[in-house]
């Protein structure tokens, strides 16, 4: 009987070591799941912020296009309208100090650049090619003016920036 008791004591020590190893593995798995969950949470938050900035920027772009449609001429324009020589680099934060904030959100700004057409403008007899895609069209009566709109939306925590550039043409 002495031999049986000695075998049982050895087995109790082996079970303790095996249970500690199992506990260590389970702890590692739990920590890994926690990290994956945290990464997924950050990823979904970033996606949500990006989508929010996109919606804000598109809304500001629609507001800017509405401003262009309401114009009666391109002389003596005030902000958010600027002539090409006064706008430098839209990626320079200093440019946005003079941008117009949208009514919908103070984190969204835009400016509209009036781009002069060579030769003083295009007239009704001029054919225009839209970016070389072969979409030639004869213009309506008047002079064609091209507007470049740049919209900038900033995330709520000021860590992300979303920009949209759009071109709009109109005859006066």
KAUR-V303184 format. One record per pair of residues at least 4 apart in sequence whose ideal C-beta (glycine too) atoms are under 8 Angstrom apart, sorted by sequence separation. I is the first residue (numbers start at 1). GAP is how many residues later the second one is. If there is no record, write none. Layout:
# KAUR-V303184
((I	GAP) (I	GAP))
This chain:
# KAUR-V303184
((1	4) (2	4) (3	4) (4	4) (5	4) (6	4) (7	4) (8	4) (9	4) (10	4) (11	4) (12	4) (13	4) (14	4) (15	4) (16	4) (17	4) (18	4) (19	4) (20	4) (21	4) (22	4) (23	4) (24	4) (25	4) (26	4) (27	4) (28	4) (29	4) (30	4) (31	4) (32	4) (33	4) (34	4) (35	4) (36	4) (37	4) (38	4) (39	4) (40	4) (41	4) (42	4) (43	4) (44	4) (45	4) (46	4) (47	4) (48	4) (49	4) (50	4) (51	4) (52	4) (53	4) (54	4) (55	4) (56	4) (57	4) (58	4) (59	4) (60	4) (61	4) (62	4) (63	4) (64	4) (65	4) (66	4) (67	4) (77	4) (82	4) (83	4) (88	4) (93	4) (95	4) (101	4) (102	4) (104	4) (117	4) (122	4) (129	4) (154	4) (155	4) (77	5) (82	5) (90	5) (101	5) (117	5) (129	5) (130	5) (139	5) (155	5) (71	6) (77	6) (89	6) (102	6) (122	6) (129	6) (154	6) (155	6) (74	7) (88	7) (101	7) (102	7) (129	7) (130	7) (154	7) (155	7) (87	8) (101	8) (102	8) (128	8) (153	8) (154	8) (100	9) (127	9) (128	9) (152	9) (153	9) (99	10) (100	10) (127	10) (152	10) (153	10) (99	11) (100	11) (127	11) (128	11) (152	11) (99	12) (126	12) (151	12) (67	13) (96	13) (98	13) (125	13) (126	13) (150	13) (151	13) (67	14) (124	14) (150	14) (151	14) (124	15) (149	15) (150	15) (151	15) (64	16) (95	16) (123	16) (124	16) (128	16) (149	16) (150	16) (122	17) (124	17) (148	17) (149	17) (124	18) (126	18) (148	18) (149	18) (79	19) (80	19) (123	19) (148	19) (149	19) (79	20) (80	20) (123	20) (147	20) (148	20) (79	21) (90	21) (122	21) (146	21) (147	21) (121	22) (122	22) (146	22) (147	22) (120	23) (121	23) (146	23) (147	23) (87	24) (121	24) (145	24) (144	25) (145	25) (87	26) (117	26) (144	26) (145	26) (117	27) (144	27) (145	27) (117	28) (143	28) (82	29) (84	29) (117	29) (142	29) (143	29) (80	30) (81	30) (82	30) (83	30) (84	30) (115	30) (141	30) (142	30) (80	31) (81	31) (82	31) (83	31) (84	31) (114	31) (115	31) (140	31) (79	32) (80	32) (81	32) (82	32) (84	32) (114	32) (115	32) (139	32) (81	33) (83	33) (114	33) (115	33) (113	34) (112	35) (113	35) (112	36) (113	36) (77	37) (112	37) (113	37) (111	38) (63	39) (110	39) (111	39) (63	40) (74	40) (110	40) (63	41) (110	41) (60	42) (109	42) (110	42) (59	43) (108	43) (109	43) (60	44) (68	44) (108	44) (59	45) (60	45) (67	45) (108	45) (56	46) (59	46) (64	46) (107	46) (108	46) (63	47) (107	47) (56	48) (60	48) (64	48) (105	48) (107	48) (56	49) (59	49) (60	49) (61	49) (107	49) (60	50) (56	51) (57	51) (56	52) (99	53) (96	56) (90	60) (90	62) (74	71) (91	72) (90	73) (90	75) (68	79) (68	81) (65	84) (64	85) (64	87) (61	88) (61	90) (60	91) (58	93) (60	93) (57	94) (57	95) (57	96) (56	97) (74	98) (54	99) (71	99) (73	99) (53	100) (68	100) (72	100) (53	101) (65	101) (69	101) (71	101) (53	102) (64	102) (68	102) (52	103) (61	103) (65	103) (52	104) (57	105) (61	105) (49	106) (56	106) (57	106) (58	106) (49	107) (53	107) (57	107) (53	108) (54	108) (53	109) (50	110) (49	111) (50	112) (46	114))
